[in-house]
Amino acid sequence: MLHLLKIDLKKLTSYRTFWVVCGLYFITLAFTTASGMEFLKWLASFIHGFGQQINIKRIPLYHFPDVWQNLVYVSGLFKVVLAIMVVISITNEFTYRTIRQNIIDGMSRWEFLLSKILTNVLLSAMSVAMVFVIGLVTGMIYSPEIILADVLTDLEFFPAYFLEVFAFLSFALMLGVLVQRSGLTIILLLLSSMIEAIVKVNIPEAAALLKDLFPMQSISNLVALPFTRYAFQEIQDYVSWVAVLVALTWAFLFNYLAYFKLLKSDI
């Protein structure tokens, strides 16, 4: 499997777009997730009376263990940037016929798809590692005291974040294999949540439970919005095993549909 990953990475790293998109993703991710307190300070200075009404330093945005869920949730909003890179990668295979050359050279269609899946795993793992490091550093800086039990609490959000990113990248991979045109695929990717929302609005109340089973919704259900806790509202501060199972099912289906399409395609 490592050999397949090396093959795909060699192709990816030859694209200038790969470096631009990945650089944009990781720089934006780092800046956004690490600058939450600075944003609140700016808000306090910009909005008259905000700083007097609320002590910014007492908002545990980056305190252990809150920091883990907070950063994971915000980081999940940027996964679409990585997904665009996945779309460009797979559609270029069809545009430049490199997939055909790989098959001629002896790679099976499953091995070709597996190389893409492994790349998605690597990108997801890199995202997890980066968010963990940012959370650890900011937590050490802003937490009033460092308690090991607090640092180790809520770490289950990282496997959930890995699954969130991987499932969405699998969705992007499937779209790329099905459509095979980068521009149209990216448009569909960006509109996927809107299209799903329109469909859900038209579901009758009797079948409302089905809404959480939709692909984009099930992926977003892995990590719930955490910030309402600071407005003294109850939140879901754990990872639901039901959400994990549903997201795993969709991730499997996305990759299976991509493989089924490759088997039937004349490449």
Summary of the structure (lengths in Angstrom):
residues: 267
radius of gyration: 20.6
end to end distance: 23.0
largest distance: 69.0
contacts: 802
relative contact order: 0.13
helix: 78%
strand: 0%
